[in-house]
Amino acid sequence: MYDLITLGKNAKKASSELLILSDEKRSCALKAVAKALRDNAEYLIQENKKDVSLSEQKGATLAFIDRLTLNEKVIEGMAVGLEQVAELPTPLGKIVYSYENEQQGISIEKKTAPFGVVGIIYESRPNVTADAFALCFKTANAVILKGGSDSLRSNTAIANVIKGALKEFGIDENAINVIQDTSRQTTAEFMRLNKYVDLLIPRGSASLIKAAVENSTIPIIETGSGNCHVYVDKSAKAEMAAEVIFNAKTQRYSVCNACESIVINKDALEILPLIAKRLQEKQVEIRADKKASEVIKDYPFLKDATEEDFYTEYGGPIISVKTVDNVDEAIEHINEHSTHHSESIITENLENAQKFLERIDSSSVYHNASTRFTDGFVFGLGAEIGISTQKMHARGPMGLDALVTWKYIVKGNGSVRK
């Protein structure tokens, strides 16, 4: 049986040591790790190729291979993310509330503090290993990572490089650990390691997140799947609508902020052929309702939509189309069918835009822009730990502020409660 207890104890000890490091030293260490990733790029790529080769032999999809692959560009992006996080102001030690209780003779401060040990369960995105470490380390949290079996060699290689850089800096290398056993039993045991792990963040498929929610004894921040929508209002500019949807759908199919569904006003259906023409460039299959199908009946990759299609995150070159009578019906449809991740309205009507922005119940809402912007890097957070669709203290792209909690510091002078 895999020894999670020792792993948890080591991480807990490391988190205590991280807390006493200055922010300057943590930031310098992150820059050293970034340099180490660049210096060891060839090693990382060679280890990653072993994962990619095995996945290809298993018949993995192109989208899966895309998420799994490490190359010079991806590694450089990881290093830049580390450097950006290093330059960000620390969220630790901030006084968010203070109160002088003169009657009781005490002063009270509410200050930000690290969680301690953060656990992250994720699938085949090796770059998450570096991103998660950067944000946790900057906030003085140790991190235990449980990746998928398909990316184990890649994740381990990245963690080894990070550990080596930390060791040279005189910092406990147990600030990061990758669980080497990828069995379901070990994953289930990890979800119950609440004595040592203070926060669990599952990243990946809906089934992974559901398993964590149902089985974990550790507090969870849910990172949701992305059934994202673009609503084309009747006052939308045709070229803008076509370009935004083309970008939101086709720039990268496998990401959670890709558009999966077009919602279109019945009075804007004349724009749909232009949208379809752009999507045809990438041979995107359109699954449309009856009204939309009639407008693009000659589209070569057209299918009839089912109700299930409107709930589906495809993660590939497929998109659904729903026709609505007005913005209110669009809002109702999106709130019912979305995963509350990212939604956009294309309109020149500012009243409709404001109504959409206020009433859509998602973590990120856009006006005349692609949903692909929902990203911690783009939002100025450096790397991100995930995109939360919950309504707790963290929602949307989660950066440093999502990885701190609070503690109350109370000072007195022999004070006793009266």
Secondary structure as UniProt FT lines:
FT   HELIX           4..20
FT   HELIX           23..39
FT   HELIX           41..57
FT   TURN            58..59
FT   HELIX           62..68
FT   HELIX           72..87
FT   TURN            92..93
FT   STRAND          95..101
FT   TURN            102..105
FT   STRAND          106..114
FT   STRAND          117..122
FT   HELIX           127..138
FT   TURN            139..140
FT   STRAND          142..146
FT   HELIX           149..151
FT   HELIX           152..168
FT   TURN            169..170
FT   HELIX           173..175
FT   STRAND          176..178
FT   HELIX           184..190
FT   TURN            191..192
FT   TURN            194..196
FT   STRAND          199..203
FT   HELIX           206..215
FT   STRAND          228..232
FT   TURN            234..235
FT   HELIX           238..250
FT   TURN            253..254
FT   TURN            256..257
FT   STRAND          259..265
FT   HELIX           266..271
FT   HELIX           272..280
FT   TURN            281..283
FT   STRAND          285..288
FT   HELIX           290..295
FT   TURN            296..298
FT   TURN            300..301
FT   STRAND          302..304
FT   HELIX           307..311
FT   STRAND          318..324
FT   HELIX           327..337
FT   STRAND          342..346
FT   HELIX           350..359
FT   STRAND          364..367
FT   HELIX           371..373
FT   TURN            376..380
FT   STRAND          387..388
FT   STRAND          396..397
FT   HELIX           400..403
FT   STRAND          404..411
//
